[in-house]
Every structure is written in C-alpha cells, then in structure tokens.
C-alpha cells in the first residue's frame, strides 16, 4: 500500500503514535490530528485515501466531524474507518448509513488487526455513496 495517505483523528497521544508507527511500517503516509476541527482542516488539505476517526474528541463528537466532511465535495466519497471505545448499536448503524466502511472497538482491536483492516479497505476500489 505504498503511498496511500491516511489521516488519523485521535486525541490520545499514545494511541495516535502507536497507530502511526504501525501503519507507517506498512508503507502508508500518515497525518494526525488531535481535534475534530484540525482533522477537518487536514482532511481537506491532505486528501487522505482513508480517515481513521475516533468518536470522542476534545472539541466535538466524531459524528459531527463526519457530518462536516460528508457535506463537502472533497469528503463525500472519503473512506472512513471508525476506531473508538463507544459501543452503541444505534450510533454504529447511523455511521454505516453515513458511509463508514468499518467500525472497530479499540478494546477488541490489535494494531495488527487494524493494519490488516486498513489494507483490506484500501485494496478494494469501492467508493462510498
């Protein structure tokens, strides 16, 4: 997956660094944001192939970040993977209707599993509608 760009919006610095390290080893180019506001800005500027989005952020909820991204032409078809500690079936269903390609719980997801999931998502030519 050389050259594919990932944006990670995650406020936990240890988690963000671990994700970045693991995915960089797989050949991805990584940008990170700690807040939703910065993440939206970087999403437009960096044009990632995949967004890894936490839901609980210091300035906003990940759902609002996704709403803002989807409201713009540049984010309408962006592949989004939610990685969170929020276990809520109705929220999960809402996110899937907004075009999220996968929803993973941090507690159940190893770095290897996450990297494999990212590889799988980016190896398909599917676009979000």
N, C-alpha and C positions, 0 to 999 in steps of 0.2 A: 504493500500500500504506500509505496514511496511517493512523497509529495502531496498526499492528501492532507487537507487542513482541518484541524479540529479546534473548536472553541469550547472551553470548559468554564461554565459559570458555577462556581463553588466557593462558599465563604470560609470553609475550614482549610487553613493553610496546609496542614499535614495531608489531608485528603487530596487537595489540589496538586501538591507536589508529588505525591505518590502516583496519581493518575498521569500527570505529565511525564514522569520518569518512565513509567511502564509503557505508555503509548509512543513516546519518543523512540524507545528501543525497537519498536515495530516499524519505524520509519515515518511516523506522522509528524507534521509540523503543528506545534501546539501554541495557542494563545490562551491566557487565562484571565478571568475577571472575578472579582470578589463580590461585586454588587450587580443587581439586575440592570441598573442604569448604565454602568460601564459595559456590561455584557451586550446590551442592545447596541451601543455605540460601536463596539468591536465587531459585532456580528455584521453590521453594515460595512464597516471599513475592511475587515479581514476576509469576508466572503467565505466562510468555512464550508466544507463539504458535509460536516456533521457538527451539531451542537449537543454537548452533554450538559444537561441542565438540572441543577438542584432546585427543589421547590421552596425550601426555607432559606431566604436570603435576608441580609440585614436591612435592606431598604424597601423591599417589595416581595410579593409572592411569585414564584416561578410561573404560575398560571398567567399573571399579568404580563410577565416578560414574554411569554409565548403569544399572548394576545397581541402585544405591540409588534412583535416580529411578523406574525401572520398578516397584520394589517398593511404591511408594506410589500411592494412588488419584489423587493430583494429578499424577502423572507418567506414568501408564500409557499415555496416548494422545498425549503430547507429541511433536511432530515434532522430530527430531534430525538435524542435518547434521554429519558428522564432517569436520573440516579438520585435516590432520595431515601430518607428514613420514614417518610409519610406513607402509611399503609391505609388506604382509603379507597374502597372499590368504586364508589360513585365518582370520585375525583379521577381515578385511573381511567374509567370509561369516558369521562369528559375529555381527558387529554388524548385518548385514542381518537375521538371524533374530531379533534383539532389536528390530527395528522402525526401524532407522536408514533415513531416506529417501534419503540420498546420502552418498557417501564420496569426498572430494576430497583430492588431494595438493597441499600448499602450493606445491611447486615447479612444478606444472603449472597453477596456478590464478591468474589475474589478479584484481584487485579487481573489474573489470567482470564477468568470468565468474562470480565468486562472487555478486555482487549480482543478476545475471540468474538464477542458480540459486535464490537466495532468493526472488526474485519469482515464479518458476515454482512452487516448492514451496508458497508461501502463496497462490497464485492458485487452487489446487485445494482442494476440500472434503474431500479424503481424510483419514481418521483412521488412526492406527496401531493394529494389532490384535496 
